Amino acid sequence: MTDPSQYVRERHNDGRRDVRWPDAPEPLTVPVYDNHAHLEIADGDEPLSLEEQLDRAAAVGVMGVVQAGGDVDTTAAIVGGIVATPPPEWVAEREELPDWVSR
C-alpha cells in the first residue's frame, strides 16, 4: 500500500472500556522514538488521523515511531535483515557507542 493513511482498522467500543483519549503526559526530557506503534487502529471516541497522532506524539517528545504491522515472522525478517546488514550510509553516519557498552 502506497498511502499508509488509508490503512485503518476500526476498533468498536462495545461498552466494556473507556475509549476517551487521555490527557497528554508531561513532555519527555529527551526526545525518543516509539519502537512499537499501531497507528492504523482507529480508536477512541473520536479517532485521530495519522497526522494528529504524530502531532500529539511530537508535542510530548516522541520524534518518530516505528509502525508495527503485519505478521511477526515478516517483521522479524525485515528487522533482522536491517540489523545484520545495515546500509553503508547508515554505518557511515552512526555514532560510536560509549566505552561502557559491551560489544
N, C-alpha and C positions, 0 to 999 in steps of 0.2 A: 504494500500500500504506500503510495507516494505522499499522501497527506495524513499525518498521524492525528490531526484534529478530527478526522472523520471516523476514527476507530473508537467508538464509545459503546460501552456496555452499560446497561441500566441496572441499578440495584433498587428494588422497590421496598418502600417502608411498609412492613406488614404489622406495624404497631408494637413490635416487641423491643424496639430500641429507640433511643433519642437520636435523630438524624440531623439535628441542628449543627451548624458549624461552630466549633468552639472559638473563644476569643483567641487572638494571636498571642503567642508567648512573648516574653521579652526577647529582643534581638540577641543573637549569639555574640560573644566577644570576638570570635574569629570566624571568617566565612568558611562554610563547609559545603560538601556535595552530598546529597541524599543518595545513597547507593542502592536503594530498593524502593522505587515508587510505582504506583499503579494509577497513573493519571488518566487511563482510559475508562475508569469506572465512574459513571455519573452518579454521584452520591449526595446525600443531604436533602434537606427540604427544598433548596434551590441549587441544583447542580451548577458548578462553576465551569467555565470554559478552560481550555488548556492554558490560555494566556493569563486568565485570572488566577489559576492555581500557581503558575510560575511567578506571577507578581507577588502573591501572598508569601510564597517561599522566600523570594529575594528580600522582601521587607523585613524578615527576621534573620537574615544572614545565610540563607541557603542559596548558593550561587548557581547551582545546576543540579540536575537529577539524572539518575540512570533509570530508564524505564524498564521495569521488569514485566516481561510479557512472553507469551509463547510457552512451549513446554520446557521443562527443566533440562532435558538432555541437549536440546538445541542451544539453549542459553549457555549451558556449561561448556559446550564445544566451542562456541564463539569466544567466550571469555578465555578459555584455555588457549585457544589459538593466538589471541592478542597477547596474553601474558607470556606464552612460550616464545613467541617471535614478534616482539613489538616492531612497528615500522621504524626504519632508520631515523626519520625526522623526530620521532618521539625520543629515541635514545639520545640523539644529539642535544635535545632541549631539556633533558631531565636534570634534576638537581642531585648532587651526591648525597647519600644517606649519612646521617651523623655516625660518628665512631661507635656510639653505644648500641647501634642496631646490628644485630648479628646477621651475617650474610649467608 
